[in-house]
Structures are given as C-alpha cells and as structure tokens.
C-alpha cells in the first residue's frame, strides 16, 4: 500500500469517526432537550429557563447533526453510482429499473 493510499484511508477513518461521534452528540443533545421539556411540564424548572435551555440544546444538536451529515443531499454522496443506460439490454430502460410486467 502506498503512503498516499494509507493517508487517504486514515483520513477516511478519522472523518467517519467524527461523523459518528457528532451523530451521537446530536442524539444526546436531543434527549437532554426532551428531559428539559419534561422538567418544564412538572414545574421543576421555570418556563423561561427551560425555554432557553431547550432552544440552546436544540441549536447545539442541530449543529452536531449538520457535522454528522444529516442534512447532506444523497445525490451528492452517490455521484459515483449513477444509473447508466444498458447498451446491450433493452434500450428503453436503465439497468436499475424493473422490467415491465404483463399484469
């Protein structure tokens, strides 16, 4: 394995670890916000303090979800796997489409 490939694999593993950790942090922030809402309903926390906490936690969770890749367009990630026309098969359909059924 060349050093360039090893570097790319290492960077890919690091990127994947960051995305997974960010997704976990987003889930934890969501559950903390949910718990704060429950505390507001049971009057354990005042309404103003609970609202500030809830919106802060949702803002933080949304940021972590963005870093984790939750808002990416799936067509951007799959640009290498586009559907191509099958020149050998039937010219009217792509290789990913089902064949026409005859009821």
C-alpha positions in Angstrom: 0.0 0.0 0.0 1.4 3.4 -1.0 1.7 6.2 1.5 -0.8 8.2 -0.4 -3.4 5.4 -0.1 -2.6 4.9 3.6 -3.1 8.6 4.2 -6.4 8.6 2.4 -7.6 5.6 4.4 -6.5 7.2 7.6 -8.3 10.4 6.8 -11.4 8.5 5.8 -11.4 6.6 9.1 -11.0 9.9 11.0 -13.8 11.5 9.1 -16.1 8.6 9.8 -15.2 8.7 13.5 -16.0 12.4 13.6 -19.3 11.9 11.8 -20.3 9.1 14.2 -19.3 11.0 17.3 -21.2 14.1 16.1 -24.3 12.0 15.4 -24.1 10.6 18.9 -23.7 14.0 20.4 -26.7 15.2 18.4 -28.8 12.4 19.8 -27.6 13.1 23.4 -28.5 16.8 23.0 -31.9 15.9 21.7 -32.6 13.7 24.8 -31.4 16.4 27.1 -33.8 18.8 25.4 -36.5 16.3 25.8 -35.7 16.0 29.5 -35.8 19.7 29.9 -39.2 19.8 28.4 -40.3 17.2 30.9 -38.9 19.3 33.7 -40.8 22.3 32.5 -44.1 20.3 32.5 -43.5 19.1 36.0 -42.6 22.6 37.2 -39.1 21.5 38.2 -37.6 24.3 36.0 -39.1 27.7 35.4 -40.6 28.3 31.9 -38.0 31.0 30.9 -35.0 29.0 32.0 -36.4 25.8 30.4 -37.1 27.5 27.1 -33.6 28.9 26.9 -32.1 25.5 27.8 -34.3 23.7 25.2 -33.6 26.1 22.4 -29.9 26.0 23.2 -29.7 22.3 23.3 -31.7 22.0 20.0 -29.3 24.5 18.4 -26.3 22.5 19.6 -27.9 19.3 18.5 -28.7 20.7 15.1 -25.0 21.8 14.7 -23.8 18.3 15.6 -26.3 16.8 13.2 -25.0 19.0 10.4 -21.4 17.9 11.1 -22.6 14.3 11.3 -24.0 14.6 7.8 -27.8 14.6 8.5 -28.5 17.4 6.0 -26.5 16.3 3.1 -28.1 15.7 -0.3 -28.0 12.0 -1.0 -27.4 12.7 -4.7 -24.1 14.4 -3.8 -22.9 11.3 -2.0 -23.8 8.9 -4.7 -22.3 10.7 -7.7 -20.1 7.6 -8.5 -23.1 5.3 -8.6 -25.3 6.9 -11.1 -27.6 4.8 -13.2 -26.3 4.3 -16.7 -28.1 3.0 -19.8 -27.5 -0.6 -20.6 -26.4 -0.6 -24.3 -26.7 -4.4 -24.6 -30.1 -4.8 -23.0 -33.3 -3.2 -23.9 -32.7 0.4 -24.9 -36.0 1.7 -23.4 -35.0 1.2 -19.7 -32.0 1.7 -17.5 -30.2 -1.2 -15.8 -31.7 -0.3 -12.4 -35.3 -0.3 -13.5 -37.6 -3.3 -13.3 -38.7 -5.0 -16.4 -42.2 -4.2 -17.5 -44.8 -6.6 -16.0 -47.6 -8.0 -18.1 -50.2 -7.9 -15.3 
